[in-house]
Amino acid sequence: MGKSALLVMDVQNGIVERYAREQDLEPVQSALASARAHAIPVIFVRVAMRPGYPDVSPNNRSFSAIKAHGGMVESEPSTQIWDGVRPAGDEVVVVKRRVSAFSGSGLDVVLRSQGIDHLVLTGIATSGVVLSTLREAADQDFRLTVLSDACLDNDPEVHRVLMEKVFPRQAEVLTVSAWAEKLG
């Protein structure tokens, strides 16, 4: 059996402000506490661009819109990890340049270096970073768990369909409390 890591994805100031209320993030905080209590590595993922947006292609509709309007630069407060889930000690923070946690972040190097083969996913949004990361991780043969109540999406129906019909094909889908029980 390999080693697990909890990924806390896109729980950063600008995204939390737009998509979540503080109480919506309590399951993420509980998952973080459980991981830390069981010595499971925690890896934080944030999305941000370099100054001047050299990472943004005009062919990418979402990110070229960000470039046109400004913001999401890696030094800005909006791209920093939300204080409610602040990294502790030597917990890793990677910066991605696209939707998937793997895109331009070096996450794969961190995972291989630590012998991690099982990812436990949390984040904002279910239809964005969680979906994209799950698909890419499955293609890279990671074992996967998605914590359903520690993922948020603006569209509750999309969240439901992903959790009930799409994700179970490639991942175990659990609530935070069910995952914590399995940890012992």
PEPEVEN-V516417 format. One record per backbone hydrogen bond with DSSP energy under -1.0 kcal/mol. CO is the residue of the C=O (numbers start at 1). NH is the residue of the N-H. If there is no record, write none. Layout:
co,nh
CO,NH
CO,NH
This chain:
co,nh
3,117
3,118
5,120
6,43
7,122
8,45
9,124
10,12
11,82
12,16
13,17
14,18
15,19
16,20
21,24
22,25
23,26
25,29
26,30
27,31
28,32
29,33
30,34
31,35
32,36
33,37
34,38
35,40
36,39
41,6
43,8
44,94
45,10
46,96
49,74
50,53
53,56
57,60
60,64
61,65
62,66
63,67
64,68
65,69
66,70
72,49
73,76
76,79
77,80
78,14
80,13
82,85
83,86
88,91
92,44
94,46
96,48
100,103
103,97
106,110
107,111
108,112
109,113
110,114
111,116
112,115
117,143
118,5
119,145
120,7
121,147
122,9
123,152
125,128
125,130
126,131
128,132
129,133
130,134
131,135
132,136
133,137
134,138
135,139
136,140
137,142
138,141
143,119
144,172
145,121
146,148
146,174
147,150
150,123
152,126
155,159
156,160
157,161
158,162
159,163
160,164
161,165
161,166
162,167
166,169
167,170
167,171
172,146
174,148
175,179
176,180
177,181
178,182
179,183
181,184
